[in-house]
């Protein structure tokens, strides 16, 4: 009877330890889930900015001389391809890291433990043994799941970083190959058509006239001087866009895209 | 005189073309600057989330059995090291991409063009030639600067992605090396001290008693059932944190950390 009393006491300790273990896993898996979800959302926001960059590089390229234009468009294409991989990264992290942690933190795995605990409690003669098995399974499965989830995280991230290295290697060559001298020729010939150029030489030789006007040059300088107020306006727009973006982000706490 | 008139007309066209080229560069470099700055800020936000992840992995590890604990702490260490590289990425992008574009979009480069244009306009006899040179220099320098800025961007990103691959390779091994069987032994022996285990065998053999209580098990089940409301609470906190974070982000439009 003394032995049984001590057995019951130990049994209570055991149950308390199990309760603690279960609620500890629940707490930390829940928190890990939230932070991983935040990490995925920030990755999606980075992809959004990169998409804007692709758009702006293309818009700028459209206004430029042929070789620079072609180089920038090719670069934007590669950078856009990298964003497709970032998008895949976002989806994979969502499916292989956030979702498994979410089901862990809430129902599936613990529900199973729960029903096993209930089943164990029905048959008091077999309780201790059943409990041992249930907890063994729970612990073993938990460690396996952590290993799987973290390995998936690492694999998904590595896949993305590997693709990034590959794409940037090509992109670097594209930028290096932009030929400034070739473009300069194009720019010059657009400013000074050949027939005008030859006439200009005649004028230079004959007249050395002081009549060339300078007022349109002055208005060119005004354009330059408004630049800093222009930039400030851009920043305001950017802030508004950020606010809108973050509002969307709050709406879509669970969904990524 | 007819020739000179056509010369002046062409000269006006030239000046207009130059004005357009200058304000076009100003506009697009300003926009590129804003979006790159946004890209850098989002990278910094991703680093913040990763820092939180490091903290939480360490907090969870502290509650775990030795082998899992050691593995998670080592992983968190590697992941934290990667965030140091991400921090370096943020600083480098700020210094080598955003800042050069900012000075381009506003003052430095165009101010120089401005003063050269002014100087050119003072000496009317040399105007055309000076203008050609100024614009040549501006165009040439612009293409060179674009190549430099984009090359820096690619280099900085590649450096980070390369480090990420290196660190994740180590991190993957750390996770794989977590030994679930070793930890299971530790967990079992913490639940069932050896002296209790041997006594339990005696009890089992002698009594097959139905007295083992089940009420503490029920309270264990209650712990399990509150899990979904707990997770919801966590999400609310996360949203608040996001809002605070984004307010900070808006305050620090220009500064990254």
Interface residues (C-beta under 8 A of the other chain):
Chain A: X3 X4 X6 X7 X8 X10 X11 X12 X14 X15 X16 X17 X18 X19 X22 X23 X24 X26 X27 X28 X30 X31 X32 X33 X34 X35 X36 X37 X38 X39 X42 X43 X45 X46 X48 X49 X50 X52 X53 X56 X57 X59 X60 X63 X65 X68 X72 X75 X102 X105 X106 X107 X110 X111 X113 X114 X117 X118 X120 X121 X124 X125 X127 X128 X132 X135 X136 X139 X140 X143 X144 X146 X147 X150 X151 X154 X155 X157 X158 X161 X162 X164 X165 X168 X169 X171 X172 X175 X176 X178 X180 X183 X184 X187 X188 X190 X191 X192 X193 X196 X199 X200 X202 X203 X204 X207 X208 X209 X210 X211 X212 X213 X214 X216 X217 X218 X219 X220 X221 X223 X224 X227 X228 X230 X231 X234 X235 X237 X238 X239 X242 X243 X246 X249 X250 X253 X254
Chain B: X3 X4 X6 X7 X8 X10 X11 X12 X14 X15 X16 X17 X18 X19 X22 X23 X24 X26 X27 X28 X30 X31 X32 X33 X34 X35 X36 X37 X38 X39 X42 X43 X45 X46 X48 X49 X50 X52 X53 X56 X57 X59 X60 X63 X65 X68 X72 X75 X102 X105 X106 X107 X110 X111 X113 X114 X117 X118 X120 X121 X124 X125 X127 X128 X132 X135 X136 X139 X140 X143 X144 X146 X147 X150 X151 X154 X155 X157 X158 X161 X162 X164 X165 X168 X169 X171 X172 X175 X176 X178 X180 X183 X184 X187 X188 X190 X191 X192 X193 X196 X199 X200 X202 X203 X204 X207 X208 X209 X210 X211 X212 X213 X214 X216 X217 X218 X219 X220 X221 X223 X224 X225 X227 X228 X230 X231 X234 X235 X237 X238 X239 X242 X243 X246 X249 X250 X253 X254
